[in-house]
Amino acid sequence: MTPDKPDIRHRSQTAPDVALFVTCLVDLFRPSVGFAAIKLLEYAGCQVSVPETQTCCGQPAYNSGNREDTKAIAKGVIEAFEGSEYVVAPSGSCGSMIKTHYPQLFAGDPNWGPRAESLSAKTFELVSFLTDVLGVDEVAASHSGTVTYHDACAGLRELGVREQPRQLLKSVSGLTLKELPDANVCCGFGGTFCVKYPNISNVMVTKKANRIAETGAETLLAGDLGCLMNMDGKLKRTDATVAVRHVAEVLAGMTDAPPIGGTK
């Protein structure tokens, strides 16, 4: 695989300037997702940068009701990314925090309000950016086996990400996509929700793990690492043998590394 033989077929004739919002979980627990995102974007014709001053999007503080700390964090993110043409995140929840909640956070602020709105307008979840903005409709990756897909809450409900990953997955050679029953039902992670309400969260992820097992799929995919880590933990505690990966890793053909929580 070389730059003159890209893995992505696209209709864009320009080189969009894209800044990658890596996300905390990707940075700390699964950097391969960030590299897969860069690979997908570059082979789709983008010029990709990764601003070094980026931090957490502020979602944990926001979900905990701490608006002042959230605003301080958000201001730093706005300053780090406002010079880019597009901002792309391999996470529906982080992407939605910037796109949906930053404008709400700074509503009525004559300085930061317009800057939050501007950043919101150019922020996208990774797979939706590839399909909806760049017009990517297929990939040339290959993956042997059956996969199932979980629709993470924020990406689905706040950003409308549902058909986009399925469209690209259907073009992966050797892959069979089997729909997950109740794919749109929360896995119980919910950021700080699983910390505040662990018993409820456990019931939810147990139901989700059972549904995943029902599909008989060898691999579980999703677009949010927090959800994936939550489901992987429960699957392992039930001795399930399902491999868990971020969808970007499969679309980019980067599945040589062990799956999430795996050693081989």
N, C-alpha and C positions, 0 to 999 in steps of 0.2 A: 504494500500500500504506500503510494507516494503522492506528493502534492499534485502531480500532473495526472493522476488517476484517482480523483476524489471519491470518497465513499458516499457523498451526498449528491443527488440530482436536484438542482434548483433552477429557478427562473430569474434570479437576481443577476443583473449585469453590472452592478456596482460593488463596492467593498464597504459595507456598513461598518461604522466605528462602534464596536460593542465593548462595554465594560462589564466584566463578570463579577456579580455579587456572589462570592463563594459560599457564604453562610457559615455559621459557627460549627454546626455538626459536621459538615463536609470537611472543613479545615482541620478539625480536631480528631474526627473518627474515621472519615472515609475520603481522603484526598483524591482517590481514583475517580470519584464522581466529578470533581472539579476538572481533572485532566480530560475526562470523557466529554464534558461540556465544551471545553476549549477545542477539542478535536472536531466535534460536530460543527461548531460555529466556524472554525477556520475552513473546513472542507465545504462549508456552505458559502464561502467567499467573504467572510467577515475578517476585519482587522480586530483582534481581541487584545484587550489590556486587562490587567488585574490591579486596580488601585491599591497601593500598599497601606494607605491610611484607613481603609474600610474596617469597620467593627461589626458587632452584633447589630441587627436591625432595630433592636429595642423591644421585640415582641414579648419576652418574658416579663419585663417591667410593665409593659402595657397591659398584659393579661392579668397582672397582679394589682392593677389600679394605680400604679405609681406613674402618674402623668408627667411630673417634673423631670424625673430621671429619663423617661422615655423621650421627652422633648430634647434633652441634652444629647442623648445618643443619636436621635434622628437628625439633629442639626449637623453632626459630624458626618453622617452618611450623605446628607444632601450636599455638603461641601466637597466630599470625596468624589461624587459621581455626577455633579451637575454639568461638568464640561463634556460629557460623552454624548454621542448621538443616541445610543440605546443603552439600557441597563438590563441585563439578563441574569436570572437566578435559577439554579437547578432545584427549585423548591417553590411550590405554590403558596405555602404559608409565609415565607419570607418575602416572596414577590408581592403577595397581597398586602402584607404589612406596609410596604412602601407605596404600592399603587392605590390601595383603598384607604388605609388608616392614617397615613401621613397627612393627606389633605384634611381629614377630619380633625386630626390633632392640632393643626395650625389654622383652623378655620377662623377668620376674622383678624388674623395677624397680618398687618400690612406688609411686613418684610418677608417672613418665613412662609406665609400662606401661598403667595404666588410661586415661590421657589419649590415648595412641596408639590404644588399642582403640576409644575413643569416636569419635575422628576417622575411624578406619577404617570404622566402621559407617555413617557418613553421607557417605562419599566414593564418587563414581561417575564413570564415563566418560560423556561428553556424550550420545551417541546412546542408550546403554543407559538413562540417566537419563530421557530423553524418553519412551522406549517402556515400560520396565519399571516406573518409579516414577510418572510422570505419566499413563501410558496413552495417549500420543500414537500414533496409528496411520496418520496421513497428513499430508502437507504440501500446500500449494497453490502451490509453486514450479514453475517451468517450466525445462526445459533441453533444447535441441535436439541430438540426436545420440546416439551409442552410447558407453556407458561400461563399464569393467570395474573390479572391486573387488579389492584386495589385503587379506587378513586379517593385520594386524600381529600379531606373536607374543604380546606381553604382553596385549593386549586379548583375543585369542582364547583363549589358554591359561590365563591367570590370572584373567580377568574374564568369560569366556564371551560375548564380543561377536562374534557372527557373523550371526545372522538379523536383528538389530535394524536395522542400516544397510540391508540389502536390503529389508526391509519398507517403510521410508520412501522409499527410492529408487524403488520400484515405483509410488509415488503421484505422482512428479514428472512433470508433463505434458510430453510430447514426448521423454522419456528412454527409451532402450532399454538394459537391463542385460544384458551378455553375460558369462557366468561365465568367470573366469580359470582356466586349467588350473593345478593346484598352487597355488591361491590361498592355502593355509595353509602354504606353505613359506617359510621366512625369506628375506628379500631380501638378507641379508648385512650389514645395518647393525649392529644389536645394540649400539648405544651405543659403548662403548669396544672392542667386539669388532673393528670395522672398523679401528681404530687398532692394536690388538695383532696382528691377523692379516690384514693388507691383501691378501695374495695369495689366501687362502681367501675372504675377503669379496668380492673381485673376481670370482672364479669363480661365487659364489652370485648376485651381482647380474647377472652376464652371462646366466645361465640364466633369471633372472626377467625380464630385459628381452626375451629371446627369446620367452618365454611371453606377455608382454604384446603383443608385435608379432603373434603368432599369432592373437590375438582379432580383430584389425582394428578395435579400438575407437579412437575419436578421443580419449577422455579416460580417464586412470587416476585412480581415487579410492582413498583409504585414510583411516584415522582417526588416524594418527600422522605428524607432520611429519618426524621424522628419517628414517623409512622412505621417505616421499615424496621428500625431497631426495636421498636415496641413489639411488633408482630413476630420478629425473629426470636426475641427473648421468650415469648410464650410458646412458640413452636418448638424451641429447643427444650423447654421444660415439659413438654408433652411427648418428647422423644420423636417428633416428626422429622423427616429427612428432607424437608423442602429447602432448597437453596433460596436465599433472599438477596435481591440485587436492585439497585436503582435502575430505572428504565434507560437512563443515558448510557450506562455501561454496555447494555445489550445493543442499543442503536449504534453505538460507536465501535462495536466489535471488540470491546475491551473486557473480556471475561476470563482472561488468563489468571488474574489474581483470585484468591479465595473469595467466596461470597461473604456477605456481612456476617460477622460472628464465626466465620469458618477458618480452618487452618489448611485446607487443601482444595 
